[in-house]
C-alpha cells in the first residue's frame, strides 16, 4: 500500500515537473523575437529509486539552463562597436563630400576658373569698363564660394558637436538602465534568474556597444560592472558614474564623472567616430580650404600690387582681404575698389594689359605646395573622397563581420521554433503518459481501499 501512495506522489511530482518544462518552452516561443533573449531549457533530475524503502523515484524540475554564450555575446558587442564607428564615419563624411564639388563650374573650383576667365578677357580689352566690372564680380563670387564652403563646414562641425552631446546622453541613459537592472537583480534572487531580466540586461549591453566599446564584468551578486574602453568606470552595482563632454582648445573631449578626460580610453563606437570627425576630419578640410583661400588672395594681391591702374596710379588697396586668425576662407572678401582701379598694366604703360596677362598665367603656374590652385583644390577634395571611400569599405567589412557574429550567437542561443515545437510535443506526451499513470495508480488505490472496507 505504501508503494502505491509513493508511486502516486512520484507521478504527481513528475506531472508538475513536465508542466514547468511546458511553461519554459512556451516562454521561449513567446520571446522568440525579444531583443537580448537567450533560450532556456528546464533541467530535470531523477529522484532516488529505492523501492525497499518506499522511495519510488520519479523526476523533479531543478531550475533552468540558460543557453547564453558569454564569448558570442562579447564578440557581438565588440563587432557592434567597430561597426558603429565605421558607420558613423561613413554617415558623417557622406554629408561632407558634397561641400567639395569637383564638377565643372561648381563651387570653389568653378569660381576659380571663372575668375581667370574674366582676367583672360581683360588681356584682350584691358580698358573695357564692363569687362573690368565682370572681373570684380568674379572675384566677389570666388570670395563668396570660399565663405560659403567654410560656413557649411563649420555648420557640419556644430552639428557634429550636438551629435556628440546626444551620444553622451544616450550612453548615460543606457548606463542608467543597466544600473537599475543591477539593483533589481541584486536585491531579488528570482529576478537574477529571470530570463526576461536577463534579456533586458544583454539588450542594453548591445545597445551600449553601438556607442562605445567597454568591458562588462559579471559580479557574483548578479550585477554587471561596465568599464569604458576597459578602463573608465561607468557602472558598478547600483552606482552609475555618468560621462560628459566639453570642448577645450578647439578639441571635443569625453570626461568621466570626476571631470578627467577619457577620450583616449575609448577606441570604437559611434561616439569616438563623431569625436574623430569633430577633432580631425573637419579641421583638416578647413585647413586645406583656408590655405587655398589665403594663398590665392596673397598671390593675386601681390601681382596686382606690381602694376598700375587705368590712370597710371599704383593700387591704393588690395583686391582681397581676409583675417587668418578667424579663418582665411571664412573671412575672405573683395575690397571696394572701382573697375578703373584694377592694376592691369605695368608701370609706365597705363592702359596696357601686362598685369592682366600675369594674372591669367597664374592659373597654370605652381602657386601652393608646388601645385596650381586647381590642382591643390582637387587634392583637397580628393582627400574627402578618399576618406569617404575608406569609411564605406570599412563599414561594409565591419557590417559583414557583425552579421557573422550575430549568426554564430543565434546558432548557439536563439530560439528555434521548430526545436521548441519538438520540445512541446515531447513534454505533452510525457505529461499525458504520467497523467495516465497517475490515473491508473489512483484507481488501483481506490480499488484496494474499497476491498479493505
Secondary structure, 3 states (H helix, E strand, C coil): CHHHHHHHHHHHHHHHHHHHHHHHHHHHHHCCCCCCCCCEEEEEEECCEEHHHCEECCEEEEEEEECCCHHHHHHHHHHHHHHHHHHHHHHHHHHHHCCCCCCCCCHHHHHHHHHHHHHHHHCCCCCCHHHHHHHHHHHHHHHHHHHHHHHHHHHHHHHHHHHHHHHHHHHHHHHHHHHHHHHHHHHCHHHHCCHHHHHHHHHHHHHHHCCCCEEEEECCCCCEEEEECCCEEEEECCEECCCEEEEECCEEEEECCCCCECHHHCCCCHHHHHHHHHHHHHHHHHHHHHHHHHHHHHHHHHHHHCEECCCCCECCCCCEECCCCCCHHHHCEECCCCHHHCCCEECCCCCCCHHHHHHHHHHHCCCECCECHHHHHHHHHHHHHHHHHHHHHHHHHHHHHHHHHHHHHHHHHCCCHHHHHHHHHHHHHHHHHHHHHHHHHHHHHHHHHHHHC
